[in-house]
Amino acid sequence: MQKLKLHSPDITQANIDKLAAIADMFPNCVTESLDSEGQLSRSVDFDQLRQELSSSIVEGPQERYQLNWPGKREALLTANAPIAKTLRPCRAESVDFDTTKNLFIEGDNLDALKLLQETYLNKVKLIYIDPPYNTGNDFIYADDFAEDSEDYFRKSNQKDHAGNRLVASSETNGRRHSDWLSMMYSRLKLARNLLRDDGLIIISIDENEVHNLRRMGEEIFGEENFAGEIIWKNSSKNDQAYISIQHEYLLFFVKTKSRNLGKWEEKKEGIDEIYKAFEGFKIKHGDNWREIHSEALSWYKKFPESNPIYSSKHYSWMDGKGVYFPADISGPNVGQYVYDIEHPITKKTVKPPSRGWFCPKENLLDLISKKLVHFGDDETTVPCLKIHLKETEYKSLTSILFKDGRAASKRLKSLFGLNIFTNPKDESVLTELMKAVGIKNDDLVIDFFAGSATTGHSVLNLNMSQNSNCRFILIQLPEDLNSTYKVATGLSKKVVKNAIDYLNSKALSLNICEISKERLRLSGSAIVNDPSGQMALASLDIGFRVLKIDNSNMNEVYYTPDAISQDQLAGMVDNIRADRTSEDLLFQVLLDWGVDLALPIAQETIAGKPVFFVDGNALAACFETDINEDFVKLLAKRSPLRAVFRDAGFSSDSVKINVEQIFKLMSPSTEVKTI
């Protein structure tokens, strides 16, 4: 129920609304700006309006090519501002915690991107994101049924402190574009830092913001580093006025185009089905190539023109080398190569191409000897050049992709046993895109709008299909599904209810992160148990290490010692929060030192005290108390590259003073620090 305004009419705003009502006359004069109280609202660009009504150039602000909106500077400031937070490990929710190279981070992705800056600077090959679409309703993560958090609404000025929504519908409020752009701008600025010089980012988006997103991407990555876009035809809906939108977009930006020189190629669809069909033809007809050709022509006719197999119908012949099509053998220059060629059966001169042959005679005779020239039944037909399918399986990545969006939902329904996803991205499409842009070996892939963990699932499939060890880092806000259920309608409500029931049956928390982690567990198990898998399962990493964003492990005195009065010092001997474990401290140390968060971790006992060893001897950490010189000497004998202790953990001040001297004497290359 709407509340009474209890104030006199806002005549200025009413006038602006009147101008907006005739926006079909001057649509470029209606914009968004900050009012006197710093709030975003719809407004009129009077300089632009004056220009529209003038026959000469009107004086005004200096013109420049840019994308601008209210809040852009604040978004940049937000991206650059430091935070005092950390990542806390959660073994119970992880899979293969000690050995996996994959990470699943719970929390706000802006915080996560800031925390990852030092550790993964210039180390990421691919970032794929499917950000919330600016659809004009209350759902931010519309593809994954999770609504945005209460905190987000307050931080973005969409709720007051009493919890009242300030924005009824982003279709009509003045923040429709500005809030979304600010949210994306700060995250993309941070994301670019993580990419390798030969890295790239792929962003899924719909028609509402694709134009702004491209402009923003060109500003952040450079206009010259825009690599193109793919229109993904993934729907057959017919429920919109004017033109029914049946596609989405994939925008591609590279970090540095001069360093990203590889061919972006994709395997032609339907190739495997064609091979399988011809194998059957050969079993039936043996080496009777003409009968195989005749049956192949009939087989291709079964497919509609929209089917990828139909587009390969010219591959209708077969020989001992495989499936091929007879290509034009004529030369580019008329009369350049003119000579006689003998038919292999009739021994008569064959009919030459009207433009002449495409190569010198000795080259063509060599091709004939290798059975790479297709001859007719007699000399009356022009020969052709054989182009075998196995040599042309790949094509350039094209700007139009046809893939029914319902296929992924069906596979996930089979995986979970019920429908708990409204519109998930297709993991098979992402896997093929990863192959096309050259993701291989141990490349790192990040998705900071992880949603239903499609990207993680895609990386697992990629590794299985090409015997690689690519890694993923997924980041997702733990959105509450109960809150989502309250505002969901129609099919979405049923789907959310299914998700809640599923999580309850597994005794899992009711948030989107639990669905994501469960998908990774189930898809990993399915891959391991797939009898068609060719990869050695011992080397396949299907695990993930769960890390959760939290406030710093350090008490406030650590960051603001000047704010502590003398009478408070007695309780501040230890600057570490009481509820934090040694493993919590270890991961904050890894972040601070810029050490890979996915390195293997082992725990040993030295002189009765537990010690963490990261990546063998790369880092040794002991956060126990009562550390004495005997223990330090035993640890120094291990010669770790780095060693870290709790600042208040030494048995005496003299031990604390002598630690560095002991390491200098016994292990001079070790870097020693305390927290």
C-alpha positions as CSV (number, residue, x, y, z in Angstrom):
1,M,0.0,0.0,0.0
2,Q,1.4,3.4,-1.0
3,K,1.8,6.1,1.6
4,L,0.4,9.6,1.4
5,K,3.0,12.2,0.3
6,L,2.0,14.7,3.0
7,H,3.7,17.6,1.2
8,S,2.7,20.1,-1.5
9,P,3.2,19.2,-5.1
10,D,6.8,19.3,-6.5
11,I,6.1,21.6,-9.5
12,T,9.6,21.4,-10.8
13,Q,9.5,17.6,-10.9
14,A,6.0,17.8,-12.5
15,N,7.4,20.0,-15.2
16,I,10.3,17.6,-15.8
17,D,7.8,14.8,-16.0
18,K,5.8,16.7,-18.6
19,L,9.0,17.1,-20.7
20,A,9.7,13.4,-20.3
21,A,6.2,12.7,-21.5
22,I,7.2,14.2,-24.9
23,A,10.5,12.4,-24.9
24,D,9.7,11.1,-28.3
25,M,10.4,14.6,-29.6
26,F,13.7,15.2,-27.6
27,P,14.7,11.8,-26.0
28,N,18.3,12.9,-25.7
29,C,17.3,15.8,-23.4
30,V,16.0,13.6,-20.6
31,T,18.8,12.3,-18.4
32,E,19.7,11.4,-14.9
33,S,21.5,13.7,-12.4
34,L,22.0,14.4,-8.7
35,D,19.5,16.7,-7.0
36,S,20.3,19.2,-4.2
37,E,20.3,16.4,-1.6
38,G,22.6,14.2,-3.6
39,Q,19.9,11.8,-4.7
40,L,19.6,10.5,-8.3
41,S,16.5,11.6,-10.2
42,R,15.3,12.2,-13.7
43,S,16.2,15.6,-15.1
44,V,16.4,17.6,-18.2
45,D,19.7,18.4,-20.0
46,F,18.9,22.1,-20.7
47,D,22.1,22.7,-22.7
48,Q,21.1,19.9,-25.0
49,L,17.5,21.1,-25.1
50,R,18.7,24.6,-26.1
51,Q,20.8,23.1,-28.9
52,E,17.8,21.2,-30.1
53,L,15.8,24.5,-30.3
54,S,18.6,26.5,-31.9
55,S,19.8,26.9,-35.5
56,S,23.3,27.7,-34.4
57,I,25.8,26.2,-31.9
58,V,24.9,27.0,-28.3
59,E,27.6,27.7,-25.8
60,G,27.9,25.1,-23.1
61,P,30.2,22.5,-21.5
62,Q,33.2,21.4,-23.6
63,E,32.2,18.4,-25.7
64,R,34.1,15.1,-25.5
65,Y,33.5,11.5,-26.4
66,Q,32.7,9.6,-23.2
67,L,30.2,7.6,-21.2
68,N,29.1,9.5,-18.2
69,W,26.5,9.1,-15.4
70,P,25.8,10.4,-11.9
71,G,27.9,8.3,-9.5
72,K,30.7,7.4,-11.9
73,R,33.4,9.2,-9.8
74,E,32.1,7.6,-6.7
75,A,32.3,4.2,-8.4
76,L,35.9,4.7,-9.2
77,L,36.6,5.9,-5.6
78,T,34.8,2.8,-4.3
79,A,37.0,0.5,-6.5
80,N,40.2,2.1,-5.3
81,A,39.3,2.3,-1.6
82,P,41.0,-0.3,0.7
83,I,39.1,-2.6,3.0
84,A,40.0,-4.3,6.3
85,K,38.5,-7.8,5.5
86,T,39.8,-11.3,5.0
87,L,38.9,-14.7,3.7
88,R,38.1,-17.4,6.2
89,P,38.5,-21.1,5.1
90,C,35.6,-23.5,5.6
91,R,36.8,-27.1,5.4
92,A,33.4,-28.6,6.1
93,E,31.8,-27.2,2.9
94,S,34.9,-27.8,0.7
95,V,35.8,-30.8,-1.4
96,D,39.4,-32.0,-1.3
97,F,40.4,-28.9,0.7
98,D,44.1,-29.7,1.1
99,T,44.8,-30.6,-2.5
100,T,42.3,-28.8,-4.8
101,K,43.4,-25.8,-6.9
102,N,39.9,-24.4,-7.3
103,L,38.3,-21.7,-5.0
104,F,34.7,-20.9,-4.1
105,I,34.5,-17.5,-2.4
106,E,31.3,-16.5,-0.5
107,G,30.6,-12.8,-0.1
108,D,30.3,-9.5,-2.0
109,N,32.3,-9.7,-5.2
110,L,33.6,-6.2,-4.9
111,D,35.3,-7.1,-1.6
112,A,36.5,-10.4,-3.1
113,L,38.1,-8.6,-6.1
114,K,39.9,-6.2,-3.8
115,L,41.2,-9.1,-1.6
116,L,42.5,-11.0,-4.7
117,Q,44.3,-8.0,-6.2
118,E,47.8,-8.8,-5.0
119,T,47.6,-12.5,-5.2
120,Y,46.3,-12.8,-8.7
121,L,47.5,-9.6,-10.3
122,N,48.1,-10.4,-14.1
123,K,47.5,-14.1,-13.5
124,V,44.0,-14.8,-14.9
125,K,43.6,-16.0,-18.5
126,L,39.8,-15.7,-18.7
127,I,37.1,-13.9,-16.8
128,Y,33.5,-14.9,-17.6
129,I,30.7,-13.1,-15.9
130,D,26.9,-13.2,-16.3
131,P,26.0,-10.1,-14.2
132,P,22.6,-9.1,-13.1
133,Y,20.5,-7.8,-16.0
134,N,18.9,-4.4,-15.6
135,T,15.4,-5.7,-16.3
136,G,13.4,-3.2,-14.3
137,N,12.1,-5.6,-11.7
138,D,13.2,-6.4,-8.1
139,F,15.5,-9.3,-9.0
140,I,19.1,-8.6,-9.5
141,Y,20.3,-12.1,-10.3
142,A,17.3,-12.9,-12.5
143,D,19.0,-15.8,-14.3
144,D,19.5,-17.6,-11.0
145,F,16.4,-16.6,-9.1
146,A,18.4,-14.8,-6.3
147,E,17.3,-11.3,-5.4
148,D,19.8,-8.7,-4.2
149,S,20.5,-8.3,-0.5
150,E,19.0,-5.8,1.8
151,D,22.4,-4.2,2.2
152,Y,22.7,-3.6,-1.5
153,F,19.5,-1.7,-1.6
154,R,20.6,0.5,1.3
155,K,24.1,1.0,-0.1
156,S,22.7,2.0,-3.5
157,N,20.1,4.3,-1.9
158,Q,17.2,2.1,-3.0
159,K,16.0,1.6,0.6
160,D,15.8,4.0,3.5
161,H,16.9,3.1,7.1
162,A,13.3,2.0,7.9
163,G,13.5,-0.6,5.1
164,N,11.1,1.2,2.7
165,R,11.9,0.8,-1.0
166,L,12.8,4.1,-2.5
167,V,12.7,2.7,-6.0
168,A,9.4,1.1,-7.0
169,S,10.5,0.1,-10.5
170,S,13.7,0.8,-12.2
171,E,11.9,1.1,-15.5
172,T,10.7,4.6,-14.4
173,N,13.0,5.8,-11.7
174,G,15.9,8.1,-12.3
175,R,18.5,5.5,-11.3
176,R,17.6,2.9,-13.9
177,H,21.0,3.1,-15.7
178,S,23.2,4.9,-13.2
179,D,23.0,2.4,-10.3
180,W,23.7,-0.5,-12.6
181,L,26.6,1.3,-14.4
182,S,28.2,2.2,-11.0
183,M,27.9,-1.3,-9.8
184,M,29.6,-2.7,-12.9
185,Y,32.2,0.0,-13.3
186,S,34.0,-0.6,-10.0
187,R,34.0,-4.3,-10.5
188,L,35.3,-4.2,-14.1
189,K,38.1,-1.8,-13.1
190,L,39.3,-4.3,-10.5
191,A,38.8,-7.3,-12.8
192,R,41.0,-5.9,-15.5
193,N,44.0,-5.8,-13.1
194,L,43.7,-9.6,-12.7
195,L,44.0,-10.4,-16.4
196,R,47.2,-11.6,-17.9
197,D,48.4,-9.6,-20.9
198,D,47.0,-12.3,-23.1
199,G,43.9,-12.6,-21.1
200,L,40.3,-11.7,-21.9
201,I,36.9,-11.2,-20.4
202,I,33.6,-12.4,-21.7
203,I,30.4,-10.8,-20.4
204,S,26.8,-12.1,-20.9
205,I,24.2,-9.3,-21.1
206,D,20.8,-8.6,-22.6
207,E,19.4,-5.8,-24.7
208,N,18.8,-3.4,-21.7
209,E,22.4,-2.5,-21.1
210,V,24.5,-4.0,-23.9
211,H,25.1,-0.6,-25.5
212,N,26.3,1.0,-22.2
213,L,28.3,-2.1,-21.3
214,R,30.2,-2.0,-24.5
215,R,31.0,1.7,-24.0
216,M,32.1,1.1,-20.5
217,G,34.2,-1.9,-21.6
218,E,35.9,0.2,-24.3
219,E,36.7,2.8,-21.7
220,I,38.2,0.3,-19.2
221,F,39.9,-2.1,-21.6
222,G,40.5,0.3,-24.4
223,E,38.4,0.7,-27.6
224,E,41.1,-1.1,-29.6
225,N,40.8,-4.2,-27.3
226,F,37.1,-4.8,-28.1
227,A,37.3,-8.2,-29.8
228,G,33.7,-8.5,-30.9
229,E,30.3,-9.8,-29.7
230,I,28.3,-12.9,-30.2
231,I,24.5,-12.8,-30.5
232,W,23.3,-15.9,-28.7
233,K,19.9,-17.0,-30.1
234,N,18.7,-19.1,-27.1
235,S,14.9,-18.6,-27.0
236,S,11.8,-18.9,-29.0
237,K,9.5,-16.8,-26.9
238,N,6.9,-14.6,-28.5
239,D,5.6,-12.5,-25.7
240,Q,6.7,-9.0,-26.3
241,A,5.3,-6.0,-28.0
242,Y,7.0,-4.7,-31.2
243,I,9.9,-7.1,-31.6
244,S,10.2,-10.2,-29.5
245,I,13.7,-10.5,-28.1
246,Q,15.0,-14.0,-28.5
247,H,18.7,-13.5,-27.9
248,E,21.3,-12.3,-25.5
249,Y,24.8,-11.0,-26.1
250,L,28.3,-12.1,-25.3
251,L,30.8,-9.2,-25.3
252,F,34.5,-10.0,-25.7
253,F,37.4,-7.7,-24.5
254,V,41.0,-8.7,-24.5
255,K,43.6,-7.2,-22.1
256,T,46.1,-6.4,-24.8
257,K,45.2,-7.2,-28.4
258,S,48.8,-7.3,-29.5
259,R,49.4,-10.2,-27.0
260,N,46.2,-12.1,-27.8
261,L,47.1,-13.3,-31.3
262,G,45.8,-16.9,-31.2
263,K,43.2,-18.1,-33.6
264,W,39.7,-18.1,-32.0
265,E,38.2,-21.2,-33.6
266,E,35.3,-23.5,-32.8
267,K,34.5,-27.0,-33.9
268,K,31.7,-27.2,-36.4
269,E,28.5,-28.5,-34.9
270,G,27.3,-31.9,-36.0
271,I,30.7,-33.2,-36.9
272,D,30.6,-36.3,-34.6
273,E,27.1,-37.2,-35.9
274,I,28.4,-37.0,-39.5
275,Y,31.3,-39.3,-38.8
276,K,29.0,-41.7,-37.0
277,A,26.6,-41.8,-40.0
278,F,29.4,-42.4,-42.5
279,E,30.8,-45.2,-40.4
280,G,27.4,-46.9,-40.7
281,F,27.3,-46.3,-44.5
282,K,30.8,-47.9,-44.9
283,I,29.8,-50.9,-42.8
284,K,26.8,-51.3,-45.1
285,H,28.4,-50.5,-48.5
286,G,32.1,-51.2,-48.0
287,D,34.2,-49.3,-50.6
288,N,31.3,-48.6,-52.9
289,W,31.8,-44.8,-52.6
290,R,29.0,-44.0,-55.0
291,E,26.4,-45.9,-53.0
292,I,27.7,-44.2,-49.8
293,H,27.3,-40.9,-51.5
294,S,23.8,-41.7,-52.5
295,E,22.8,-42.7,-49.0
296,A,24.5,-39.7,-47.5
297,L,22.5,-37.3,-49.7
298,S,19.3,-39.0,-48.4
299,W,20.5,-38.8,-44.9
300,Y,21.2,-35.0,-45.0
301,K,17.7,-34.4,-46.3
302,K,16.3,-35.5,-43.0
303,F,17.6,-32.4,-41.3
304,P,16.0,-28.9,-41.5
305,E,18.0,-26.1,-42.8
306,S,18.4,-24.6,-39.3
307,N,20.2,-27.8,-38.1
308,P,24.1,-27.4,-38.2
309,I,24.3,-30.8,-39.8
310,Y,22.4,-29.6,-42.9
311,S,25.0,-26.8,-43.4
312,S,27.6,-29.5,-43.9
313,K,25.6,-31.4,-46.5
314,H,28.3,-30.8,-49.2
315,Y,30.5,-33.3,-47.3
316,S,28.6,-36.1,-49.1
317,W,31.5,-38.2,-50.4
318,M,33.9,-40.7,-48.8
319,D,37.1,-42.4,-49.7
320,G,39.8,-44.3,-47.9
321,K,40.9,-41.1,-46.1
322,G,37.5,-40.2,-44.8
323,V,34.5,-37.9,-45.5
324,Y,35.1,-35.1,-48.0
325,F,33.5,-32.7,-50.4
326,P,34.6,-32.0,-54.1
327,A,35.8,-28.4,-54.2
328,D,36.3,-26.1,-57.2
329,I,39.7,-26.9,-58.8
330,S,39.9,-23.9,-61.1
331,G,42.5,-21.2,-60.8
332,P,42.1,-17.6,-59.6
333,N,43.6,-16.1,-62.8
334,V,42.0,-17.1,-66.2
335,G,44.3,-19.1,-68.4
336,Q,47.3,-19.1,-66.0
337,Y,47.5,-22.9,-65.8
338,V,46.2,-24.7,-68.9
339,Y,47.2,-28.3,-69.7
340,D,45.8,-31.7,-70.3
341,I,45.0,-34.2,-67.5
342,E,44.2,-37.9,-68.2
343,H,41.2,-39.6,-66.6
344,P,42.5,-42.5,-64.4
345,I,39.9,-45.0,-65.8
346,T,39.1,-44.0,-69.4
347,K,42.6,-42.7,-70.0
348,K,41.1,-39.8,-72.1
349,T,41.7,-36.1,-71.5
350,V,39.3,-34.8,-68.9
351,K,37.2,-31.7,-69.4
352,P,39.3,-28.8,-67.9
353,P,37.9,-26.0,-65.7
354,S,36.9,-22.9,-67.8
355,R,39.4,-20.7,-66.0
356,G,42.2,-23.2,-66.1
357,W,43.7,-25.3,-63.3
358,F,44.6,-23.8,-59.9
359,C,48.2,-25.0,-59.9
360,P,51.1,-26.1,-62.1
361,K,50.8,-29.5,-63.7
362,E,53.4,-31.2,-61.6
363,N,51.6,-30.1,-58.4
364,L,48.3,-31.4,-59.7
365,L,49.8,-34.8,-60.7
366,D,51.2,-35.1,-57.2
367,L,47.8,-34.5,-55.7
368,I,46.3,-37.1,-58.1
369,S,48.9,-39.6,-57.0
370,K,47.9,-39.0,-53.4
371,K,44.2,-39.6,-54.3
372,L,43.3,-36.0,-53.4
373,V,41.5,-35.3,-56.7
374,H,37.9,-36.3,-57.3
375,F,37.2,-37.6,-60.8
376,G,33.8,-38.2,-62.4
377,D,32.7,-41.5,-63.9
378,D,34.3,-40.5,-67.2
379,E,36.3,-37.7,-68.8
380,T,33.2,-35.5,-69.5
381,T,33.1,-33.9,-66.1
382,V,35.6,-31.5,-64.6
383,P,37.6,-33.0,-61.7
384,C,37.4,-31.5,-58.2
385,L,39.8,-31.0,-55.3
386,K,39.0,-33.3,-52.3
387,I,38.6,-31.3,-49.0
388,H,38.4,-33.8,-46.2
389,L,36.2,-33.0,-43.2
390,K,38.9,-34.0,-40.7
391,E,41.1,-31.1,-42.1
392,T,38.3,-28.5,-41.8
393,E,36.6,-29.5,-38.5
394,Y,37.2,-26.0,-37.1
395,K,35.9,-22.6,-38.2
396,S,36.4,-19.1,-37.1
397,L,34.4,-18.1,-34.0
398,T,31.3,-16.5,-35.5
399,S,29.1,-13.7,-34.3
400,I,25.9,-15.7,-34.2
401,L,25.2,-18.7,-31.9
402,F,22.1,-20.9,-32.0
403,K,21.6,-22.9,-28.8
404,D,18.2,-23.6,-27.2
405,G,18.3,-22.2,-23.6
406,R,16.2,-25.0,-22.3
407,A,18.8,-27.7,-22.8
408,A,20.9,-26.6,-19.8
409,S,17.9,-26.6,-17.5
410,K,17.0,-30.2,-18.6
411,R,20.6,-31.4,-17.8
412,L,20.6,-29.7,-14.4
413,K,17.1,-31.2,-13.7
414,S,18.6,-34.6,-14.4
415,L,21.7,-33.8,-12.2
416,F,19.6,-32.7,-9.2
417,G,16.6,-34.8,-9.7
418,L,14.2,-31.7,-9.9
419,N,14.0,-28.3,-11.5
420,I,15.7,-25.7,-9.3
421,F,17.0,-23.3,-12.0
422,T,14.9,-20.9,-14.0
423,N,17.4,-19.9,-16.7
424,P,20.9,-21.2,-16.1
425,K,23.7,-20.5,-18.6
426,D,24.6,-23.5,-20.7
427,E,27.8,-25.1,-19.5
428,S,28.4,-26.8,-22.8
429,V,28.4,-23.5,-24.6
430,L,30.9,-22.0,-22.1
431,T,33.1,-25.1,-22.4
432,E,33.2,-24.7,-26.2
433,L,33.9,-21.0,-25.9
434,M,36.8,-21.7,-23.5
435,K,38.3,-24.1,-26.1
436,A,37.8,-21.6,-28.9
437,V,39.7,-18.8,-27.1
438,G,42.5,-21.1,-26.1
439,I,42.0,-22.0,-22.5
440,K,44.4,-24.9,-21.8
441,N,47.0,-26.4,-19.5
442,D,46.7,-24.8,-16.1
443,D,45.0,-21.5,-17.1
444,L,43.0,-19.7,-14.4
445,V,39.3,-18.8,-15.0
446,I,37.4,-16.4,-12.7
447,D,33.6,-15.8,-12.5
448,F,32.7,-13.1,-9.9
449,F,28.9,-13.5,-10.6
450,A,29.0,-17.2,-10.1
451,G,25.3,-17.8,-9.7
452,S,24.6,-21.4,-10.3
453,A,28.3,-22.3,-10.8
454,T,28.0,-22.8,-14.5
455,T,31.6,-21.5,-15.1
456,G,33.0,-24.0,-12.6
457,H,31.0,-26.8,-14.2
458,S,32.3,-25.7,-17.6
459,V,35.9,-25.8,-16.4
460,L,35.5,-29.4,-15.1
461,N,34.1,-30.4,-18.5
462,L,36.9,-28.6,-20.2
463,N,39.6,-30.5,-18.2
464,M,37.9,-33.8,-18.8
465,S,37.6,-33.3,-22.6
466,Q,41.1,-32.0,-23.3
467,N,43.1,-33.5,-20.4
468,S,44.0,-30.1,-18.9
469,N,44.4,-28.8,-15.4
470,C,42.6,-25.4,-15.7
471,R,41.5,-23.9,-12.4
472,F,38.5,-21.7,-11.4
473,I,37.7,-19.1,-8.8
474,L,34.0,-18.5,-8.3
475,I,32.6,-15.7,-6.3
476,Q,29.0,-15.4,-5.2
477,L,26.9,-13.5,-2.7
478,P,25.0,-15.9,-0.3
479,E,21.5,-14.6,-1.2
480,D,18.7,-15.9,1.1
481,L,16.2,-18.0,-0.8
482,N,13.4,-17.5,1.7
483,S,13.4,-13.8,0.9
484,T,13.4,-14.6,-2.8
485,Y,10.5,-17.0,-2.4
486,K,8.4,-14.2,-0.8
487,V,8.6,-12.0,-3.9
488,A,8.7,-14.7,-6.6
489,T,5.7,-15.4,-8.8
490,G,4.5,-18.0,-11.2
491,L,7.0,-20.6,-12.4
492,S,9.9,-18.8,-10.5
493,K,8.1,-19.3,-7.2
494,K,7.8,-23.1,-7.8
495,V,11.4,-23.3,-8.8
496,V,12.6,-21.4,-5.7
497,K,10.4,-23.7,-3.6
498,N,12.1,-26.8,-5.2
499,A,15.5,-25.3,-4.4
500,I,14.5,-24.7,-0.8
501,D,13.1,-28.2,-0.5
502,Y,16.3,-29.7,-2.0
503,L,18.6,-27.8,0.4
504,N,16.4,-28.7,3.4
505,S,16.7,-32.4,2.4
506,K,20.5,-32.1,2.5
507,A,20.5,-30.0,5.7
508,L,22.2,-27.1,3.9
509,S,21.7,-23.4,4.4
510,L,19.0,-21.8,2.3
511,N,21.1,-19.6,0.0
512,I,22.3,-19.5,-3.6
513,C,25.9,-20.4,-2.6
514,E,24.8,-23.8,-1.3
515,I,23.1,-24.6,-4.6
516,S,26.3,-23.6,-6.4
517,K,28.5,-25.8,-4.3
518,E,26.1,-28.7,-4.6
519,R,26.2,-28.4,-8.3
520,L,30.0,-28.6,-8.3
521,R,29.8,-31.7,-6.1
522,L,27.3,-33.4,-8.3
523,S,28.9,-32.4,-11.6
524,G,32.3,-33.5,-10.3
525,S,30.9,-36.9,-9.3
526,A,29.2,-37.3,-12.6
527,I,32.4,-36.6,-14.5
528,V,34.3,-39.1,-12.4
529,N,31.7,-41.8,-12.9
530,D,31.3,-41.2,-16.6
531,P,32.4,-44.4,-18.4
532,S,33.2,-42.5,-21.6
533,G,35.8,-40.4,-19.8
534,Q,39.3,-40.8,-21.3
535,M,41.3,-38.9,-18.6
536,A,43.2,-40.5,-15.8
537,L,40.9,-39.8,-12.8
538,A,43.8,-39.5,-10.4
539,S,44.8,-36.2,-12.1
540,L,41.3,-34.7,-12.4
541,D,40.7,-32.0,-9.8
542,I,37.0,-32.0,-9.0
543,G,37.4,-30.3,-5.7
544,F,37.0,-26.7,-4.5
545,R,38.3,-24.8,-1.4
546,V,35.5,-22.7,0.2
547,L,36.6,-19.3,1.6
548,K,34.2,-16.8,3.2
549,I,34.6,-13.1,3.3
550,D,34.6,-11.7,6.9
551,N,35.9,-8.8,8.8
552,S,39.6,-8.8,9.6
553,N,41.1,-11.3,12.0
554,M,42.7,-8.4,13.7
555,N,41.1,-6.3,16.5
556,E,40.4,-2.6,15.8
557,V,43.5,-1.6,17.8
558,Y,45.6,-3.1,15.0
559,Y,44.3,-0.6,12.5
560,T,43.6,2.4,14.7
561,P,46.0,2.3,17.7
562,D,45.7,6.0,18.3
563,A,42.0,5.6,19.1
564,I,42.7,3.3,22.1
565,S,43.0,5.1,25.4
566,Q,45.5,4.0,28.1
567,D,42.9,2.5,30.3
568,Q,41.9,0.1,27.5
569,L,45.4,-1.2,26.8
570,A,45.2,-4.0,29.4
571,G,42.7,-5.9,27.3
572,M,44.7,-5.3,24.1
573,V,47.7,-7.5,24.6
574,D,46.6,-9.8,21.8
575,N,45.5,-7.9,18.7
576,I,43.7,-11.0,17.2
577,R,40.0,-11.5,17.5
578,A,39.1,-14.2,20.0
579,D,36.9,-16.3,17.6
580,R,39.6,-16.8,14.9
581,T,41.4,-20.1,14.3
582,S,45.0,-20.6,13.3
583,E,43.8,-21.5,9.8
584,D,41.9,-18.2,9.6
585,L,45.1,-16.4,10.4
586,L,47.0,-18.5,7.8
587,F,44.7,-17.3,5.0
588,Q,45.0,-13.7,6.0
589,V,48.8,-14.1,5.9
590,L,48.5,-15.7,2.4
591,L,46.4,-12.7,1.2
592,D,48.8,-10.2,2.8
593,W,51.9,-11.9,1.3
594,G,50.2,-12.4,-2.1
595,V,50.5,-16.1,-2.0
596,D,48.2,-18.3,-4.2
597,L,45.2,-19.2,-2.0
598,A,45.0,-22.6,-3.7
599,L,48.4,-23.9,-2.8
600,P,48.5,-27.3,-1.0
601,I,48.5,-27.0,2.8
602,A,50.0,-29.5,5.2
603,Q,50.1,-29.5,9.0
604,E,52.9,-31.0,11.0
605,T,53.8,-31.0,14.7
606,I,57.2,-29.6,15.8
607,A,58.1,-29.7,19.4
608,G,54.5,-30.2,20.3
609,K,53.2,-27.2,18.3
610,P,51.1,-27.4,15.1
611,V,52.8,-25.8,12.1
612,F,51.2,-25.1,8.7
613,F,53.4,-25.7,5.7
614,V,52.2,-24.2,2.4
615,D,53.3,-25.6,-0.9
616,G,56.0,-27.7,0.8
617,N,58.4,-25.2,2.2
618,A,57.2,-22.0,0.6
619,L,55.7,-20.8,3.9
620,A,55.8,-22.0,7.5
621,A,53.2,-20.6,9.9
622,C,52.8,-21.2,13.6
623,F,50.2,-19.1,15.6
624,E,50.6,-20.9,18.9
625,T,51.6,-19.2,22.1
626,D,54.7,-19.8,24.3
627,I,57.0,-20.0,21.4
628,N,60.6,-20.4,22.6
629,E,64.0,-20.4,21.0
630,D,64.3,-24.2,20.8
631,F,61.1,-24.3,18.7
632,V,62.4,-21.5,16.5
633,K,65.7,-23.3,15.9
634,L,63.9,-26.5,14.9
635,L,61.7,-24.6,12.5
636,A,64.7,-22.7,11.1
637,K,66.4,-26.0,10.2
638,R,63.6,-26.6,7.7
639,S,64.7,-23.4,5.8
640,P,61.3,-22.2,4.7
641,L,61.1,-19.3,2.2
642,R,58.8,-17.5,4.6
643,A,58.0,-17.9,8.3
644,V,55.3,-16.1,10.3
645,F,54.3,-16.1,14.0
646,R,51.7,-14.5,16.2
647,D,53.0,-11.3,17.5
648,A,51.9,-12.1,21.1
649,G,52.9,-15.7,20.8
650,F,56.5,-15.6,22.1
651,S,57.3,-16.8,25.6
652,S,59.3,-13.6,26.3
653,D,60.4,-10.4,24.7
654,S,64.0,-11.8,24.4
655,V,62.7,-14.7,22.3
656,K,60.8,-12.3,20.1
657,I,64.0,-10.2,19.7
658,N,66.2,-13.2,18.9
659,V,63.9,-14.9,16.3
660,E,65.3,-12.9,13.4
661,Q,68.8,-13.5,14.5
662,I,68.2,-17.2,14.7
663,F,66.9,-17.3,11.2
664,K,69.7,-15.1,9.9
665,L,72.2,-17.6,11.3
666,M,70.5,-20.9,10.4
667,S,68.3,-19.9,7.3
668,P,69.4,-16.5,6.0
669,S,67.1,-16.7,3.0
670,T,63.9,-17.0,5.1
671,E,61.7,-13.9,5.3
672,V,60.3,-13.6,8.9
673,K,57.1,-11.7,9.9
674,T,54.6,-11.6,12.7
675,I,50.9,-10.7,12.9
